[in-house]
Amino acid sequence: MSTAFRTDEILKRAGAVGASYGFTPFSVLAAAKKGSSSRSPMPEGFQMEALDDTAQHVAAFLKQVRDANIMPGLGQPLFVWHSNAAPGRTAPKEIIIQFHAISAGRSIADAVMIRAMRALVSEITKTEPVVRINSMGDKETRGRFARELGTFFRKHGAALPADCVACAKNDVFGAAEMMIGKETTETLPSPTDHLSEASRKHFEDVLEYLETTETPYELAPCLLSRGTAWSDTCFEIQAEGVRAWGSRYHELAKPFLKGPLMSSIGGVLRITPPAKATVPAMKPSGKPRFVFVHIGDDAKRVSMKMADSLRHARLPLAQSIGVESLTEQMRLAETLDPQYLLIMGRKEALERSVILRERATYAETSIPLDLLVDRLKQVG
């Protein structure tokens, strides 16, 4: 593919999108933990070669997270982004950008991930990407679906492509993907027909978040995730030759991260740079002038919708959509040290307004959402 952006521009946009949706650069977190980091071998018995290519990239990143001694806290998920391209180094043949919400079990994390990856693809391609989404379900569901696929290939083998039937003897998911590639999927079973109650509820909640935040998407019954690394929601985002792919995962993170973990979700974007060259140094982004603090799901839905419009208006905003605790959001805001806080609770979300607080004076102003961009430009 070709792109108008240099590698440093791609990284700059990844950083801007990440800040808008609450993803911290891994390099920043690692620098803060430099004194306690260490290198260690892969977990005993971990078989990297058994994973698909995307899972290998995710596993390698999770090892970096472990080596840097960065862990999600109790009830505090880790929203982080990372790239294999770094300023001052030769650009890799393929730039890989990963966004992760580690130990973020709630469905809102899926919606945040999809919106963030969609925003990044849109900014790189300057087009409106297509979002396709499906659910493979939990471990119980995947086992049930695998058995259904096995029955399907045995029962209909005589009418199916011979290579697909042969593949199904060892890998039913691989065989299903082969059929999808051949566009012979009319009778292929759908994983969503076999979801457990918990997986069905999670997927319905994800779709509700996408709909209430006006995120366009297509249901894609033929979008599958292979292997045991992935579970539940899987998605792809495509535009102008660029494709991001993501899924929930749980078992994949267990060997690398300590303590009880909730399910995580990640998104991986691959880009071939226009030419091999050293990645130019990037200007420091500086601290944001505004940090958005939200209380409750209604406010978080509004904040997701606002993230792109404020970024497009070149208003430097940071927020932590996946952080539920107001105390933790305020602690993170103190770390960023912005001039202003944007505060929204359920009342403000219903009234379609937001409170602007100047941190130096504690002066507060209520601003209607439809006037927010103009007002922030005046004060920012």
C-alpha positions as CSV (number, residue, x, y, z in Angstrom):
1,M,0.0,0.0,0.0
2,S,1.0,3.6,-0.3
3,T,0.4,6.3,2.3
4,A,0.9,10.0,2.4
5,F,2.3,9.8,5.9
6,R,5.8,9.2,7.0
7,T,6.5,6.7,9.7
8,D,6.7,9.4,12.3
9,E,3.4,10.8,11.2
10,I,1.8,7.4,11.6
11,L,3.2,7.2,15.1
12,K,2.0,10.8,15.9
13,R,-1.5,9.9,14.8
14,A,-1.4,6.7,16.8
15,G,-0.4,8.8,19.9
16,A,-3.2,11.3,19.3
17,V,-5.8,8.7,18.9
18,G,-4.5,6.8,21.9
19,A,-4.7,9.8,24.1
20,S,-8.2,10.6,22.9
21,Y,-9.4,7.1,24.0
22,G,-7.2,6.6,27.0
23,F,-4.4,4.4,25.7
24,T,-1.0,5.3,27.1
25,P,2.2,4.8,25.0
26,F,4.1,1.7,26.3
27,S,7.3,3.6,26.0
28,V,6.1,6.1,28.6
29,L,5.0,3.4,31.0
30,A,8.3,1.5,30.5
31,A,10.4,4.6,31.2
32,A,8.6,5.1,34.5
33,K,9.4,1.5,35.5
34,K,12.9,1.5,34.2
35,G,14.5,0.8,37.6
36,S,12.4,-2.3,38.2
37,S,12.4,-3.8,34.7
38,S,14.2,-7.0,33.8
39,R,14.6,-9.4,30.9
40,S,13.4,-13.0,31.4
41,P,12.9,-16.0,29.1
42,M,9.6,-17.0,27.7
43,P,7.3,-18.8,30.2
44,E,8.2,-22.4,30.6
45,G,6.2,-24.6,28.2
46,F,5.0,-21.6,26.2
47,Q,4.9,-22.5,22.5
48,M,5.2,-19.4,20.3
49,E,5.3,-21.4,17.1
50,A,1.8,-22.9,17.9
51,L,0.3,-19.4,17.6
52,D,-1.0,-17.6,14.5
53,D,1.1,-14.7,13.3
54,T,-1.1,-12.0,15.1
55,A,-1.1,-13.9,18.3
56,Q,2.7,-14.1,18.1
57,H,3.0,-10.3,18.0
58,V,0.6,-10.0,20.9
59,A,2.5,-12.6,23.0
60,A,5.8,-10.8,22.3
61,F,4.3,-7.5,23.5
62,L,2.8,-9.1,26.6
63,K,6.3,-10.4,27.4
64,Q,7.6,-6.8,27.1
65,V,4.8,-5.7,29.5
66,R,5.9,-8.4,32.0
67,D,9.6,-7.5,31.6
68,A,8.9,-3.9,32.2
69,N,7.0,-4.8,35.4
70,I,3.8,-3.1,34.2
71,M,0.7,-4.8,35.5
72,P,-3.0,-4.0,35.5
73,G,-4.1,-3.2,39.1
74,L,-7.0,-4.8,40.9
75,G,-10.1,-3.5,39.1
76,Q,-7.8,-1.2,37.1
77,P,-7.3,-2.3,33.5
78,L,-4.3,-1.3,31.5
79,F,-5.0,0.6,28.3
80,V,-1.8,0.8,26.3
81,W,-0.5,1.1,22.8
82,H,2.8,0.1,21.2
83,S,4.7,0.1,17.9
84,N,7.7,-1.8,16.6
85,A,8.8,1.5,14.9
86,A,10.8,3.9,17.1
87,P,12.3,7.4,16.4
88,G,16.0,7.2,15.6
89,R,15.9,3.7,14.3
90,T,15.5,2.2,10.9
91,A,11.8,1.8,10.0
92,P,10.9,-1.9,10.0
93,K,9.7,-3.5,6.8
94,E,6.3,-3.7,8.3
95,I,5.1,-1.2,10.9
96,I,3.0,-2.9,13.5
97,I,0.8,-0.8,15.9
98,Q,-0.9,-2.6,18.7
99,F,-3.6,-1.2,21.0
100,H,-4.5,-3.3,24.1
101,A,-7.0,-3.1,27.0
102,I,-5.5,-5.6,29.3
103,S,-7.7,-7.2,32.0
104,A,-10.6,-5.1,30.8
105,G,-13.5,-7.5,31.0
106,R,-16.5,-5.2,30.3
107,S,-18.0,-4.8,26.9
108,I,-17.2,-1.1,26.9
109,A,-13.6,-1.9,26.3
110,D,-14.5,-3.7,23.0
111,A,-16.3,-0.6,21.9
112,V,-13.5,1.7,22.9
113,M,-11.0,-0.5,21.1
114,I,-13.0,-0.7,17.9
115,R,-13.6,3.1,17.8
116,A,-9.9,3.8,18.5
117,M,-8.7,1.5,15.8
118,R,-11.3,2.8,13.4
119,A,-10.2,6.4,14.1
120,L,-6.5,5.5,13.5
121,V,-7.3,3.7,10.2
122,S,-9.4,6.7,9.1
123,E,-6.7,9.2,9.9
124,I,-4.1,7.1,8.0
125,T,-6.2,6.6,4.9
126,K,-8.3,9.7,5.0
127,T,-11.4,7.6,4.3
128,E,-14.3,6.1,6.2
129,P,-13.3,2.5,7.1
130,V,-15.6,-0.5,7.1
131,V,-16.0,-2.2,10.5
132,R,-16.9,-5.9,10.6
133,I,-17.6,-7.7,13.8
134,N,-18.4,-11.1,15.0
135,S,-18.2,-13.2,18.2
136,M,-16.5,-16.6,18.5
137,G,-17.7,-17.0,22.1
138,D,-15.8,-18.2,25.2
139,K,-13.9,-21.5,25.6
140,E,-17.2,-23.4,26.0
141,T,-18.7,-21.8,22.9
142,R,-15.6,-22.4,20.7
143,G,-15.6,-26.1,21.7
144,R,-19.3,-26.4,20.8
145,F,-18.8,-24.5,17.5
146,A,-15.7,-26.7,16.6
147,R,-17.9,-29.8,17.1
148,E,-20.6,-28.3,14.9
149,L,-18.1,-27.6,12.2
150,G,-16.7,-31.1,12.4
151,T,-20.2,-32.5,11.9
152,F,-20.8,-30.1,9.0
153,F,-17.7,-31.2,7.1
154,R,-18.4,-34.9,7.7
155,K,-22.1,-34.6,6.7
156,H,-21.6,-32.4,3.6
157,G,-18.1,-33.6,2.6
158,A,-19.2,-34.9,-0.8
159,A,-20.5,-31.5,-1.9
160,L,-17.7,-29.4,-0.5
161,P,-14.2,-28.6,-1.9
162,A,-11.9,-31.6,-1.4
163,D,-9.1,-29.6,0.1
164,C,-11.4,-28.0,2.7
165,V,-12.7,-31.5,3.7
166,A,-9.1,-32.8,4.0
167,C,-8.1,-29.8,6.1
168,A,-11.1,-30.2,8.4
169,K,-9.7,-33.6,9.6
170,N,-7.0,-31.7,11.5
171,D,-8.2,-28.1,11.7
172,V,-11.9,-27.3,11.4
173,F,-11.4,-23.6,11.8
174,G,-8.7,-23.6,9.1
175,A,-11.1,-25.5,6.8
176,A,-13.8,-22.9,7.5
177,E,-11.4,-20.1,6.6
178,M,-10.6,-21.9,3.4
179,M,-14.3,-22.1,2.5
180,I,-14.7,-18.4,3.3
181,G,-11.7,-17.7,0.9
182,K,-13.4,-19.7,-1.8
183,E,-16.7,-17.8,-1.1
184,T,-18.6,-21.1,-0.5
185,T,-20.1,-20.2,2.8
186,E,-23.8,-20.4,2.2
187,T,-24.4,-23.3,4.6
188,L,-21.4,-22.8,6.9
189,P,-22.5,-22.8,10.6
190,S,-22.3,-19.4,12.4
191,P,-20.5,-19.2,15.7
192,T,-23.1,-16.7,17.1
193,D,-25.7,-19.5,16.9
194,H,-23.7,-21.4,19.5
195,L,-22.8,-18.7,22.0
196,S,-23.1,-19.4,25.7
197,E,-25.4,-17.1,27.7
198,A,-22.5,-15.1,29.0
199,S,-20.9,-14.6,25.6
200,R,-24.2,-13.7,24.0
201,K,-24.9,-11.0,26.7
202,H,-21.3,-9.6,26.2
203,F,-21.7,-9.5,22.4
204,E,-25.1,-7.8,22.7
205,D,-23.7,-5.2,25.0
206,V,-20.8,-4.5,22.6
207,L,-23.3,-4.0,19.8
208,E,-25.4,-1.7,22.0
209,Y,-22.3,0.4,22.8
210,L,-21.5,0.7,19.1
211,E,-25.0,1.7,18.2
212,T,-25.5,4.2,21.0
213,T,-22.2,5.9,20.1
214,E,-23.2,5.9,16.4
215,T,-20.3,3.7,15.3
216,P,-21.1,2.1,11.9
217,Y,-20.5,-1.6,11.7
218,E,-21.5,-4.7,9.9
219,L,-22.2,-8.1,11.4
220,A,-19.8,-10.6,9.8
221,P,-20.7,-14.2,10.6
222,C,-17.8,-15.4,8.4
223,L,-15.2,-13.4,10.3
224,L,-13.4,-16.1,12.4
225,S,-10.5,-16.2,14.9
226,R,-8.4,-19.3,14.8
227,G,-6.6,-21.2,17.5
228,T,-7.1,-21.1,21.3
229,A,-5.5,-17.7,21.8
230,W,-8.7,-15.8,21.0
231,S,-12.2,-15.6,22.4
232,D,-15.5,-13.7,22.1
233,T,-15.4,-10.5,20.1
234,C,-13.4,-10.4,16.9
235,F,-13.3,-7.5,14.4
236,E,-11.6,-6.2,11.4
237,I,-11.4,-2.6,10.1
238,Q,-10.5,-2.0,6.4
239,A,-9.9,1.0,4.2
240,E,-7.7,1.7,1.2
241,G,-5.6,-1.4,1.6
242,V,-5.1,-1.0,5.3
243,R,-6.5,-3.6,7.7
244,A,-6.7,-3.7,11.4
245,W,-7.7,-6.9,13.2
246,G,-8.5,-7.6,16.8
247,S,-10.1,-9.9,19.3
248,R,-10.6,-10.7,22.9
249,Y,-8.1,-12.9,24.6
250,H,-7.6,-14.4,28.1
251,E,-5.5,-17.6,28.0
252,L,-2.8,-15.8,26.0
253,A,-2.2,-13.3,28.8
254,K,-2.1,-15.8,31.7
255,P,1.6,-17.0,31.2
256,F,2.8,-13.4,31.2
257,L,0.9,-11.4,33.8
258,K,0.5,-12.0,37.5
259,G,-2.6,-12.3,39.6
260,P,-6.2,-12.8,38.7
261,L,-6.9,-11.4,35.3
262,M,-10.1,-10.5,33.5
263,S,-10.4,-11.0,29.7
264,S,-8.4,-8.6,27.6
265,I,-8.9,-7.2,24.1
266,G,-6.3,-6.1,21.5
267,G,-6.1,-4.6,18.1
268,V,-3.2,-4.9,15.6
269,L,-2.7,-2.7,12.6
270,R,0.0,-3.5,10.0
271,I,1.3,-0.9,7.5
272,T,4.0,-1.2,4.9
273,P,6.0,2.1,4.9
274,P,6.7,3.7,1.5
275,A,10.4,3.4,1.8
276,K,13.0,2.0,4.2
277,A,14.5,4.9,6.2
278,T,15.4,6.0,9.7
279,V,12.3,7.1,11.6
280,P,12.7,10.9,12.2
281,A,12.7,12.2,15.8
282,M,9.2,13.2,17.0
283,K,8.5,16.5,18.7
284,P,7.3,16.0,22.3
285,S,3.5,16.1,22.3
286,G,3.4,18.2,25.5
287,K,0.8,17.9,28.2
288,P,-2.9,18.1,27.2
289,R,-4.8,21.3,28.1
290,F,-7.9,19.3,28.8
291,V,-8.5,16.0,30.6
292,F,-12.0,14.5,30.4
293,V,-13.4,12.9,33.5
294,H,-16.6,10.9,33.2
295,I,-18.8,9.1,35.7
296,G,-21.1,6.3,34.6
297,D,-21.8,4.6,31.3
298,D,-24.0,7.4,29.9
299,A,-21.1,9.8,30.2
300,K,-18.6,7.4,28.8
301,R,-20.8,6.9,25.7
302,V,-20.9,10.6,25.2
303,S,-17.1,10.9,25.7
304,M,-16.5,8.2,23.0
305,K,-18.5,10.2,20.5
306,M,-16.7,13.4,21.5
307,A,-13.2,12.0,21.2
308,D,-12.9,12.2,17.4
309,S,-14.6,15.6,17.1
310,L,-12.3,17.2,19.7
311,R,-9.2,15.7,18.1
312,H,-10.2,16.8,14.6
313,A,-10.7,20.3,16.1
314,R,-7.0,20.1,17.2
315,L,-8.0,20.4,20.9
316,P,-5.4,18.3,22.9
317,L,-7.6,16.1,25.0
318,A,-6.8,13.1,27.2
319,Q,-9.2,10.7,28.9
320,S,-9.4,7.2,30.4
321,I,-12.7,5.8,29.2
322,G,-12.0,2.4,30.5
323,V,-11.3,3.6,34.1
324,E,-14.5,3.4,36.1
325,S,-13.2,4.8,39.4
326,L,-13.6,8.6,39.7
327,T,-10.7,8.6,42.2
328,E,-8.4,6.8,39.8
329,Q,-9.4,9.2,36.9
330,M,-8.6,12.2,39.1
331,R,-5.3,10.6,40.1
332,L,-4.4,10.2,36.4
333,A,-5.5,13.7,35.7
334,E,-3.2,15.0,38.4
335,T,-0.3,13.2,36.7
336,L,-1.1,14.8,33.4
337,D,-1.4,18.2,35.0
338,P,-3.8,19.9,32.5
339,Q,-5.0,23.4,32.8
340,Y,-8.7,22.3,32.6
341,L,-10.9,19.4,33.5
342,L,-14.0,18.4,31.6
343,I,-16.4,16.7,34.0
344,M,-19.5,14.7,33.0
345,G,-21.8,12.6,35.2
346,R,-25.1,11.1,34.4
347,K,-27.0,14.4,34.9
348,E,-24.7,16.2,32.4
349,A,-25.0,13.3,29.9
350,L,-28.8,13.5,30.0
351,E,-28.7,17.3,29.8
352,R,-26.1,17.1,27.0
353,S,-23.7,19.4,28.8
354,V,-20.3,19.2,30.4
355,I,-18.6,21.1,33.3
356,L,-15.4,22.9,32.4
357,R,-13.3,23.4,35.6
358,E,-10.1,25.5,35.6
359,R,-7.8,23.7,38.0
360,A,-5.9,26.7,39.2
361,T,-9.0,28.6,40.4
362,Y,-11.6,25.7,40.6
363,A,-14.0,28.0,38.6
364,E,-16.6,25.9,36.9
365,T,-18.8,26.6,33.8
366,S,-21.5,24.4,32.4
367,I,-21.2,24.2,28.6
368,P,-23.8,22.6,26.2
369,L,-22.2,19.9,24.1
370,D,-23.1,21.5,20.8
371,L,-21.1,24.6,21.8
372,L,-18.2,22.7,23.4
373,V,-15.7,22.8,20.5
374,D,-16.1,26.6,20.0
375,R,-15.9,27.3,23.8
376,L,-12.8,25.1,24.2
377,K,-11.1,26.9,21.3
378,Q,-11.7,30.2,23.0
379,V,-10.2,29.1,26.3
380,G,-7.5,26.7,24.9
